[in-house]
Amino acid sequence: MVSGLLSPSRIVAPPDWSRWLIPPAALAVHLSIGQVYAWSVFKPPLEEALGLSGTLSALPFQLGIVMLGLSAAVGGTLVERRGPRWAMTVSAVCFSLGFLISSLGVALGQYWLVVLGYGFVGGIGLGIGYISPVSTLMKWFPDRPGMATGIAIMGFGGGALIASPWSTQMLDTFGEDRSGIAQTFLVHGVVYAVFMSLGALLVRVPAPGWRPKSMPKQVVKPMITTADVTANNALRTPQFWLLWVILCCNVTAGIGILEKASPMIVGFFSNSATPVATGAAAGFVALLSLTNMAGRFVWSSASDVVGRKNIYRLYLGGGTLLYLGILLFGATGVPVFVLCAILILSFYGGGFSTAPAYLKDLFGNLQVGAIHGRLLTAWSVAGVLGPLIVNAVADAQEASGAKGPDLYAVSLYIMIGLLVVGFIANELIRPVAPKFHEPAKGGDK
């Protein structure tokens, strides 16, 4: 009975339903699961209360990101088949249950329950929730798919801006001992369950054949597919794997700066006339988060006008030039370094939000959510690769006696190389060959 209530057939929108109610429904989920970027708030209290090392306290976050990619890849087809309300409900249950299990684990002093709850169970909620609104948004906004997905995925990037101060305030109120952390996790679980459920209740799918009144009968843009492609067939195309390389390279280049932002800007100017204080470095990190979030909406919306291939030329080619700018001129002044870094992070965010629309251009709307889920494995690889490159190279350079900008020069050259590879992959993308297309249904043109 519950399955029937959650099925796509039960949430077909009436003729007068406003499509502008769908982005808020998606945001309710993405703003919630974006809390994962605020996990660092819990690290110090957990380490103190449970006697953990920094490595151990990071495990729930790391497992959560791994499960995000895996659950999105494995569950993508199921999400497409069961519809957005089912997916949002599953996401709400898993993500909230992860906090409740973690609350119990802290209260009992059993850290493995925190890893299991937040990392494994909550991570499944992350992956299912991340892809849950993608194909629905593009069905409602066939004229502006980049803008639509940009709104939702902007929420994921901005979730930490809400969660971080909120979590900090709760820890101040309840305390940072085991009891206080457990209560904080409990409140998180309950509040996110309610908030995400509102999104699931609000979401609708358009009726068959629906199209916005403002949209012309035919919209001619470059790289638009002439037929749908299934998720299984998409994996057999060079286009999917080229886009996988593009996303992996773009994310690796961005996350490398994001993960090391504070020590990087301090180290760059440690021996200069204008050293950067720790407090200013924290402000720099907050600025990067804002531009990461804004880029997800601004650049993805721009792709509706200039085309997906062109916007990725900007992300990858522009990112290459910006990294060169940091190498050649970054040490000459803090403003130059900051400007280059925030633009790189805006391209990093834009790469995430433009990817679903690029997939729609190439493979159609039939199973774009499932294809998107498989593409997110590139994020899982980049999430390990980017920080590994920057940290390992910086450690090696420091051991050899390097200081200041020299600590990061090799890393920056590697990032430039990755962006060049991504740029070439983007140039190689062509429309999908007809042999991978689904046959047209009767009556379709």
N, C-alpha and C positions, 0 to 999 in steps of 0.2 A: 504493500500500500504506500509506504514511504517512497519507494522507488518510483511509483507512478506519479506521485506529487512532484517529484524532482525532475521528471522527464521533460525533454524539449517540447513535446506536444502540449503540455499543461501550461507553458509559459509563452505561448505565441501572443504577441502584442495585438491589441485591438487597433482598428484603423486610426484612431485619434491619439495613439500613444506617442509621446515626444521622444525622439531618439536621444535628446540631450540628457535624459535621465540615465542612460546607460554608462557614460563616463563616471558619474558619481558612484554607481554601483561597483564599477571596477576599482575605483579609488578606495572604496571602503575596504577592499581586500588588499590592495597593494600598499596602502599606507600602513596597514597592520603588519603584514609580513616583512615590510621594510625595516621593522624593528631589529632584524638580524644584524644590521649595520651598527647597532648601538650595544652589542654584546659586551664591548670593552668596559662599559659602565659596571658590569657585574664581576669583572675579573678580579680587581683588588679585594673587594669584600669576600669573595669566595676563597681566594688564596689565604686570607687571614683567618676566616672562620673554619675552613676545612684543612688548612695546612697544605695547600697545593703549590706546585711550581707554576711559573708562567706558562710553560708548555702544556701542563695538564689543564690549566684553566681555559686554554684556548680550544680544547678538544670539542666541546659542544658546538662552537661556532664552525670549526673546520668540518666536522661530520655533517652539520646542517647544510653547508654549501655543497658538499659531495652528494648528499641525498637530494638536494634541489635539482642538480643536473640529472641524476639517475632517475628520480621519480618523474621528472618532466619528459625524459626520453622514453621511459618504459610506459608511462601512463598517458602519453599524449593522444594515442588513438582512442583510448577509453574515454578521455575527456571530450573528444570530438563526438563520439557516439552517444554519450550520456547527456551532453549539453552543459551549459554554463552554471545553471542553478545547482545541479548535482556536484559539479566540480568545486564550486565555491563553498558548498556545504561540507564536502569532504575536507577541503582545505581548512575551514574554520574548526572542524572537529579535531583534526590532527594537530594544527598549530596550537590551539588552546589546550588540548590534552597534553601536549608537550610541556607546557608551563605547569600544569597541575601535577604531572609526574615529577617534574623538577622540584616543585614545592615540597612534595612528599620526601624526595631524596635528600634535600637539604635539611629538612626537619629531623630526619632519621640519621643524618650524618653519612649517608650512602651516596657518594659522588657518582657512582656508576649509573644511578637512576637519573641524575641530571644529564649525563651524556646520552643515555637511552632516550629520555624524554625530549629534551630540547634538540639534541642532535639528530636522532634517528626518526622518532615520531613527528616532532615538529618540522624536521627537514622535509619529510614527505609533504606536509602541509605547505611548505615553501614552494616546492616544485609544482604541485597541482594548482596552487593559488596563482603562481606567476603566469602560467599559460591559460588559466581558466577563462579570461575575458577576451583573449586575442582574436579568435575568429569571429566572435559575436560582434565585437567593436567594428571589425572591417566589413561585416555584412550590413551594419547600420550606417556606416560611413564609407560606401564604395567610392564616393567622390573625394574623400579626404582620409584615406586609411592611415597615412603617416601621422597626421594630427591626432587621430583617435587613439592609436596605440601609444603615441607620445604622452598623452594625458595620463594614461594608466601607469605606464612604466616610469613616468616622472614621480608618481606616488611611491614606487618602490625605492627610488633614489632618495626621496625626501622623508621616508618613514622614520629614519633615525633622528631627524630634526625635532620630531615630536617625542619620540620614545626616550631619547637621551635625557632631556631635562625632567621629563615625567618620572622616569625610573630613578633618577638621582634624588628627586624630591621625596619619592616613596621610601627610599633607603634612609634618607634623613629623618623621616617621620617614624618609620617602624624600627630603625636601627640596622646596623650592618653585621649583627651577630647572626647565628643560624636561624633564630626565630624571625628576625626582621627580614632576612633574605627570603625565607619561605613564605612569609605573608606577602611580600612584594611579588613573587612569582604567582601566588594564588590570585591576587588582584589582576595581574596581567592576563592570566588565563580567562578569567570571567569577563573582563572588559572587552578583550579582543573577540571572544565568542559572540558577544552581543553585537559589536560593531560590524564584524564580518557577516553575521547573519542578516543584518539590515541590507547589505549588498546583495546577498543571495535572494532575499525576498523581492528586491527592487528590479533585478535583472529580467529582461525579456528578450526573446528572439523575434526577428521580423517575420511576418507572414510570407509564404512562398510567393515569389514574384514581386515583392515590395521593392520600391526604389524611391529615393527622396525626390520631392517635386522639383527641386532646384537643379537636379542632375539631368543633363542632356541624355538622349537615348544612347549615344555612343561617346565615350571619352577616349580620345586617341592620345596615348602617351608612349614613350619609348619603353621597351622591355615588358610590355603587357602580354601575358600569355594568351593564346587563342583557345585554350582548353584546359580543363583541370588535370592535375597529376596527383595520384595517390601518394601517401607517405612512403610506402614500400618502393614504388617506382622512383620517387624523388631521390632515394638513396643510391639509385643506379645511375643518376645523371652526374656529369662533371660539374654542372651548375651548383648543386648542393655542396659538393666538397670544396669548390672554389669559394663559395660563401662561408663555409666552415673555416677555411684558412683566413679569409678576410676578417671575420669576427674574432678569431683567436689572436691574430696579430694586433688588431686594434685594441682589444681588451688587455692584452699583455702589456702594450705600450702605456696604457692609461693606468692600470692597476699597479704597475711598478712605481709610479710617482705617488699614487694615492696611499699605498701601504707604507711608504718611507718618507712621506711629505715633511713631517716635523723635523726629524734629524737631518734630512737632506738640505733644507733651507738653512738650518743652523750651521751645518758643516760647510756649505758653500761659502758662507761669509764669515767664518770663524776667524780668519786672519786678515779680514778687510778693515777698512776704516768705519764701516757701518755693520757691525755684528748684529745678528738677529737674536733677541731674547726669547726665552722659552714661551713666555706669554704671547708674544707676537707670532711665534711659530704655531701655537694653538689656534690663533685667529686665522692664520694662513690655511690650516686644515679645514676650518669651518667654511672659509671662502671657497675652497676646492669642492666641498660637499654641495654648496649652493650652485656653483657653476655646473657640476655634474648633473644636478637635478634639472636646472634650467635648460641645459643642452639637450636633455631627453625630449623636451617639448619643442623648443625653438627649431633645432635642426631637423627633427623628424617632420615637423609641420612644413618646413621649407622644402623638404623632399617631395611633397605633393606638387610643388610648382616646378622645381628644377629637375626632378627625376631622381630615382634612387641611385643610379650609377654615378651621376654627377655629384651627389652629396657625399658618397663614399670616396670620390676623388678628393673632395675637400678634407674629409676626415684623415685620409691616409697621406695624401700629398701635402696638405697643410700641416699635419702632425710631423711629417719629416722635416719640413722647414722650421717648425717651431723648436724641435729638438736641436737642430743645427744652431738656432738662435741662442738656446741655452748654452750650448757648447762654446760658441764663439763670443757671445756678448753677455751671457747670464751673470758672470762674476763682476761685470762692470757696474752693476747697480741692482738693488732689490726690486725696483719696479719692473725692470726688464724680465727678470727671473719670474716674478709673480704673474705678469701678463702672459708670458709664454705658457706657464704651467696651468693657468685657469682655462686658457683656450684648449690646451691638450685634453684637460679633464672634461670640457664641454663636448669635445669630439668623442671622447670615451663614452659619455652618457648617450650622446646621439646615436652612436653605433648600436647600442642595445635597442633603442626604441624604433630605429629605422629598419632593423632586421626583419620583423614580421611583415612589414609592408613590402620589402624587397622580395620576401618569399611569396607573398601574394602575387606580385608582378610576374614571378617566374613560374609558379606552380598552381595558381588559381586559389579559390576559396574552399575547395572541397574538404581538404584535410590540413589546412594551413596551421592549425593549432598543434596537430601531431607532428608535422614537419618542424615546427618551431621548437617543440620539445626536444627533438633529436639534435637540432642545431645547438642547443644550449650546452651540449657536452663540450663545445669549444670553450665555453665560459669556465667549465670545471678545469680544463687543461690550463687555460690562461691564468686562472686564479692561483694555481700552483707555480706556473712558469714565471710570471712577472715578478712576484716577491722573491723567488729563488734567485733569479738573475741579479736583481739589484742588491740583495743582501749578501749573496756569495761573493760577488765581484767587489763590493765595498769592503767586506771583511778581508779579502785577499789583498786589496790595495792598501788597506790600513796596516796589515801585517808587514807589507814591504816598505812602509814608511811614508806613504802618500798622505797628503793632507788637503783640506779644502775641496775645491772643484775636482781635483785629480782623483778623489775617492770614487767619483761617479762618472768620469769621462768614458771609461770602457763600457759601462752599462748603457750610457746614452747612445753610443755608437751601435750597440746591439739593438736597441730600440729602433734606431733609424733603419737598420737593416731589415728588421721585422716589418716595419711600415712599408718599405719598398717592396718586399715580397707581397704584402697585402694589396698594394697598389697594382702590381702586375696581375695578381689573381683577379682583381676587379675588372681590369681591362680585358681579360680573357672571357668574361661572361657574355654569353649569347642567348637568345631565346631557346627554350627547351625543344628538342627535336620531337616531331609529331609521333614517333614510335612510342614515346612515353605517355602520350595523352590518353585520357579516358575517352571512350567513344561517346559521341553526343547522344543524349536521350531523345526519345521521340518528341518532336515539337520544339526542341531547342535549336537555336540557330547559332 
